Each structure stands twice: as structure tokens, then as C-alpha cells.
């Protein structure tokens, strides 16, 4: 399923040339977006309409769903013949974060890019 894309705010059409919004997205242990905050990797460009663009981004990413992050704890198992191999002993769901930027173009398009 594709991820929802932010919608260019109608109130801004014709008033803004280009806007870039960078956010850090936190995915909870249930696979849902639990927080959207400022990114230190993808800097947002300030403008009089920054709040409008930010709201559009937050509305879109709130719809995103992921497989929860998982940490697997591995232990070394020794067979009777002396062969060793790793085996997952336990696992736990964990929160994880990533950064993404959205570019709102003057033509009304919205492009996105994930930080590495």
C-alpha cells in the first residue's frame, strides 16, 4: 500500500513559491506513527505559510502504517557434534525513527525524500 502524500494547502496556492518541510517520524511498537517532530537532517525552509505546510505533512504521515521495529536477541547454540550456530532466543518490539523531507513545488506537486 502506498504511503499517503501531503496535500498542497489550498489557502497557499498562488502565494508561495516553494516550501521544504523536514520531519523526524517516530513509529511506535504498534507500527503507527506516534510522533512527528522537527528533523535535524532535513531542514525546513521558513515561510509565512510554514504552519500550513507542516499541518499538511502531519495529516499525511498520521495515516502511514509500518511493521513494528523489532530487536532480536540471539544466542549461540552448540550441537552435540560441536557445531555452533546462532538462534533467536527472544525478540521485542521497539520504537524507531527516521527523517523525511517534503518539497511543495509552486506547481502544487509534493515530492518526498528519505534521509539516509
LINSUL-V730152 format. One record per helix or strand of 3 or more residues. SS is the DSSP state (H for helix, E for strand). FROM is the first residue (numbers start at 1). TO is the last residue. Records with the same first field share a line. If there is no record, write none. Layout:
SS: FROM-TO ; FROM-TO
//
This chain:
H: 10-12 ; 50-61
E: 19-27 ; 32-38 ; 69-78 ; 84-94 ; 96-104 ; 110-114
//
